[in-house]
Amino acid sequence: MEKLPFWYQPTKKFLVAFFKIIYRLKILHTERFPMEGPVVLACNHVSLADPPIVGASSPRRVNIMAKEELFVPVLGSLYRLLGAFPVRRGGADRTAIKHGIDVLKNGEVLMIFPEGTRSRTGELGKAQPGALMMASKARAVIVPTCIVGTDFKRAKTWWPKVTVSFAEPIYFPDGEITKDLLHQMTEEMMRRIAAEIEIVKNAG
């Protein structure tokens, strides 16, 4: 069992309560989330608010792989409190990749945004090649996750309603992990994220 910093639970409870007030946050299907072992939480991404909201919604403490531009005063401190670490975009950040793999090999949770950046249209984009590479190194369980309601620029309300929903997990099969297998699992991951988005939107 991962040893949590003493401040984690009070901070998480405060953030969840805060998000429930300002964003009417609803968290769905936490029972689908594995409570032990390495997990990659893979989520769609439309807003700078996504990392702290999804991080606070997770049943387990997450380590968030986030672009280094997000680590600005105040917000950056909040990200770090939730376990975020910076990654440089535009090339392979070997230090960040190694840290992500180490997180998973330690049996912890790593949150990634497989699209690689925020969606400019609000719609789910394509996963970047290699999105599940780190997961494969530890045969981590993949938990496709959606967040709906943080596309604030297009919202037609002053009091947004945000929902985080966890889809059914995806497991690596026994045997060799090939590029074809990673491609198939990535496609399935994105299908499950898309399906969960539609379920949440149709539920209102």
C-alpha positions in Angstrom: 0.0 0.0 0.0 1.4 3.4 -1.0 2.3 5.6 1.9 0.6 9.0 1.6 2.0 12.3 2.7 0.2 13.5 5.9 -1.3 16.5 4.0 -2.7 14.5 1.1 -6.1 13.5 2.5 -7.0 16.9 4.0 -6.0 18.6 0.8 -8.0 16.2 -1.3 -11.1 16.5 0.8 -10.9 20.3 0.7 -10.4 20.3 -3.1 -13.3 17.9 -3.7 -15.6 20.0 -1.5 -14.4 23.2 -3.3 -14.9 21.8 -6.8 -18.4 20.5 -5.8 -19.3 24.1 -4.8 -17.9 26.0 -7.7 -18.2 23.4 -10.5 -21.0 21.1 -9.1 -18.5 18.3 -9.4 -19.9 14.8 -9.8 -17.6 11.7 -9.6 -18.8 8.5 -11.2 -17.8 4.8 -11.1 -14.9 5.0 -8.6 -15.6 1.3 -8.0 -14.0 0.5 -11.4 -10.7 1.9 -10.2 -8.1 -0.7 -9.1 -7.1 0.1 -5.6 -3.7 -1.6 -5.8 -0.9 -2.0 -8.3 0.3 0.3 -11.1 -2.4 2.2 -12.9 -2.4 4.7 -15.8 -5.3 7.1 -15.6 -5.8 8.3 -19.2 -8.1 11.3 -19.6 -9.3 13.7 -22.2 -8.1 17.2 -21.9 -9.9 20.5 -22.6 -9.0 22.9 -19.7 -6.1 23.9 -17.4 -8.5 22.9 -14.6 -8.6 19.2 -15.7 -5.4 18.0 -13.8 -6.4 19.2 -10.3 -10.1 18.2 -10.8 -9.3 14.7 -12.1 -6.5 14.3 -9.6 -8.8 15.2 -6.7 -11.5 12.8 -8.1 -9.3 9.8 -8.3 -9.8 7.2 -5.5 -6.0 7.0 -5.3 -3.3 9.6 -5.2 -2.1 10.3 -8.8 1.2 11.4 -10.2 0.4 13.8 -13.0 2.5 14.1 -16.1 1.9 17.7 -17.1 3.6 20.1 -19.5 6.1 22.4 -17.8 4.2 25.5 -18.9 1.5 24.7 -16.4 3.9 25.2 -13.4 3.1 28.8 -12.9 2.9 30.5 -9.4 0.0 29.2 -7.3 -1.5 26.8 -9.8 1.9 25.1 -10.2 2.1 24.7 -6.4 -1.3 23.1 -6.4 -0.3 20.7 -9.2 2.8 19.6 -7.2 0.7 19.1 -4.1 -1.4 16.6 -6.2 1.7 14.8 -7.4 2.3 16.5 -10.7 5.7 16.6 -12.3 6.7 18.7 -15.4 7.5 17.3 -18.9 9.0 19.3 -21.8 7.0 19.2 -25.0 8.4 19.1 -28.5 10.7 16.2 -27.9 11.4 13.1 -25.8 11.9 14.3 -22.2 13.8 11.3 -21.0 13.9 12.5 -17.3 10.1 12.8 -17.2 9.6 9.5 -19.0 11.9 7.7 -16.6 10.1 9.2 -13.7 6.8 8.1 -15.1 8.0 4.6 -15.5 9.5 4.5 -12.0 6.1 5.7 -10.6 4.4 2.8 -12.2 7.0 0.2 -11.2 6.5 1.5 -7.7 2.9 0.4 -8.0 1.5 3.9 -8.1 -1.0 5.8 -10.3 0.2 7.9 -13.3 -2.2 10.3 -15.0 -1.6 11.1 -18.6 -3.4 13.0 -21.3 -3.0 10.8 -24.3 -3.9 13.6 -26.8 -0.7 15.3 -25.7 -2.4 18.8 -25.3 -5.7 20.4 -24.7 -8.3 20.1 -27.3 -8.9 23.4 -29.1 -12.3 22.4 -30.3 -13.6 20.7 -27.1 -13.8 17.4 -29.0 -11.7 14.3 -28.3 -8.7 14.1 -30.5 -6.3 11.4 -31.4 -3.9 9.8 -29.0 -0.2 10.5 -29.5 2.0 7.7 -30.7 3.5 6.0 -27.7 0.8 7.1 -25.3 0.9 3.8 -23.5 4.6 3.2 -23.7 5.2 3.9 -20.0 2.2 1.7 -19.1 3.7 -1.2 -21.0 7.0 -1.1 -19.0 5.1 -2.0 -15.8 2.1 -3.8 -17.4 0.0 -1.2 -15.7 -3.8 -1.3 -15.7 -5.3 1.4 -18.0 -8.3 3.3 -16.6 -9.9 5.4 -19.5 -11.4 8.4 -17.8 -13.4 11.3 -19.0 -14.0 14.8 -17.7 -17.0 16.8 -19.1 -17.9 20.4 -18.4 -14.6 22.1 -18.1 -14.8 23.6 -21.6 -15.6 26.9 -19.9 -15.0 29.1 -23.0 -17.9 27.4 -24.8 -20.1 27.0 -21.7 -23.5 28.7 -21.8 -23.8 29.0 -18.0 -22.1 31.0 -15.3 -22.2 27.9 -13.0 -20.7 24.9 -14.9 -21.5 21.3 -14.0 -18.4 19.1 -14.2 -18.4 15.3 -14.2 -15.5 12.9 -13.9 -16.3 9.3 -14.9 -14.1 6.3 -14.8 -14.6 3.7 -17.6 -14.0 -0.1 -17.4 -10.2 -0.7 -17.1 -8.0 -2.3 -19.8 -5.5 -5.0 -18.9 -2.4 -6.0 -20.7 -2.6 -9.6 -21.9 0.1 -12.2 -21.0 2.8 -12.5 -23.5 4.9 -10.2 -25.7 4.0 -6.5 -25.9 4.3 -5.5 -29.5 3.7 -2.2 -31.3 0.6 -3.6 -32.9 -0.7 -4.6 -29.4 0.0 -1.1 -28.1 -1.8 0.4 -31.1 -4.8 -1.7 -30.5 -4.9 -0.9 -26.8 -4.5 2.8 -27.5 -7.4 2.7 -29.9 -9.6 0.8 -27.4 -8.6 3.3 -24.7 -9.7 6.2 -26.8 -13.0 4.4 -27.7 -13.8 3.9 -24.1 -13.0 7.6 -23.3 -15.3 8.7 -26.1 -18.1 6.4 -25.1 -17.9 7.6 -21.5 -18.0 11.2 -22.7 -21.2 10.4 -24.6 -22.8 8.6 -21.6 -22.1 11.6 -19.3 -23.4 14.1 -21.9 -26.6 12.2 -22.6 -27.3 11.8 -18.9 -27.2 15.6 -18.6 
